[in-house]
Amino acid sequence: MNGDPQPDSQSLNDLELVRLLAKYDRQILRYIMMFLPRHGDAEEVLQRTAVVLWEKSKEFDTQREFLPW
């Protein structure tokens, strides 16, 4: 066992994650812009956030809300 989380029926698949990111990306960007008012900087953080979410997507419990995660 390599220590990586194992996918289960309550974890996100790739298509679901893409759908959620597309649905909430503007809300996430607005949140980031509360701390980084320069749009370009905020867009960069949004891209980095999407990468981290992608890497950790198997840890997400689909029974919970996406945005607070």
N, C-alpha and C positions, 0 to 999 in steps of 0.2 A: 504494500500500500504506500502511495507516495504522499499522503497527507492532503491532497487536493480534495475539496468538497465534491461529493458524488451527487450527480443530478438526480432529482426525484420528481414525483408527479406535481409537486408544488413549486418547482423552480422554473425560471423563465427559459423558453427556447429563444433562439436567435431572432426569429420573426416577431415574437411578442416584444422583445426588447426594442427592436427597431421601431415597432408601432408605438410603444410607449415614449421613446425618445422623440419621435416625430410629433406626438401629441403634446408633450410637455416642454419641448425645448425652449419656447418663448418664455414660459413661466420661469424656468430655471435661469434663463438669461436675465430676466428682470431681477431675480433674486441676486444674482452675481453682481449686477450693475448697482445694487445698493452699496456695495463695497468697492467696486471698481467702475467709476463713472465713464471712463474712456471705453467706447464701444469695441474697439479693436482688442483691447486687453480682456474685456469681458468675453468676447467671442473665443479668444484663445483658451481661457479658463473653461468655457463651455465645452470646447473640443477635448481638453484634457479630462474633464469630468466624464464625458461620454466614453472615453477609453477606459477609465477606471470602472465605470458601471458595466461595461462590456466584460472586463476581466473578472468582475465579481458577480456577474449575473446569476451564476449557479447558487449563490448564497441568498438570493432574494426569495422571500416567501410570498408566493402569489396570493396568499390569503390576507396580506397586508397592503396598505396603500403605497403606491410608487413614489410620489413626491417626498414624503417624509424620509424615505430610505435614503 
